[in-house]
Amino acid sequence: MDWPKLLPALAALALSCSGSAEASLKEGPSVVCTTAMIGDLALEIAGSDASVEVLFGVDMDPHLFRPTRDDVKLLMAADLVLYNGLHLEGYLTDALERVGDSGVEVIPVAERVLLESELIESGPAPDPHVWMDASVWSRVPALIADALGQQLPSERPAFTARAAAIEARLLAADEDYRRSFSALAPDRRVLLTAHDAFRYFGRRYGLEVRGIQGVSTTSEASLSTIEELVNLVVQRDIPAVFFESTVSERNVKALLEGAKARGHDLQVGGVLHADAPGAAATYEGMLESNAATILTALGAGREAAAGADVR
Ligand SMILES: [Zn+2]
């Protein structure tokens, strides 16, 4: 390959690409979302009528995210910022406030869609993991369509139509999970996870939920919490505990060892995606993957227990 000849061509290509990127940015409003749970919906609703960027990667723990100067620049340059709120974006919250003060439309999505009576408190702090309840999150598409429609009124009908399609899918998924989880034996409906991200999920789909860490991963699990959960596992004969893709495995391993020391065969039920889609790639993929993982682990536990009774 003749590199000296190719280089000017590459430079020209780069120039034309950046030129066209600028042009496409100017075509519609620019939207920045913090989480994929918001961003995936916004991307679909925006279509080619607005540019959408998602700040947190699919493997990122939002509780621990610290914004860089570039992140703040990106937020400041946006027309619309959509974030979760309820203190999910701990270290980013100050920056989001400053961005809002500078005149950018900044919307805390979870705070807007959740009714006050639906809020789960965790000590002094609100529980931010609202997306785990697909029925509540099915209200988000309409909110995004409305916010985009205010930015670009000519495309409001298109935004609304795309939002309605997502809403219908989420409500169908919600119905499916309600049916599937209600088929689990009542004594198997205990969900033990790395951090306390599944309480909205548990309330909606009928599972008792215990996290080893609190609602934020910034707090450490204490030895007494591990001990208390080992007791619970042994007393209630809980078959499985779950890893989370964005949370360290250390605490879950401590629980596994604690249960083993007491002669209880606690299994790893699989990896759940609590605060980011991880390998499940999208928000809806993450709901689907979590439901399947939990149903398999807790359902299989029941079969194993039934087999043990026969012997
Ligand atoms: Zn979390």
Residues whose N, C-alpha, C, O or C-beta is under 5 A from the ligand:
A	BS01	ZN	A197 V215 D275
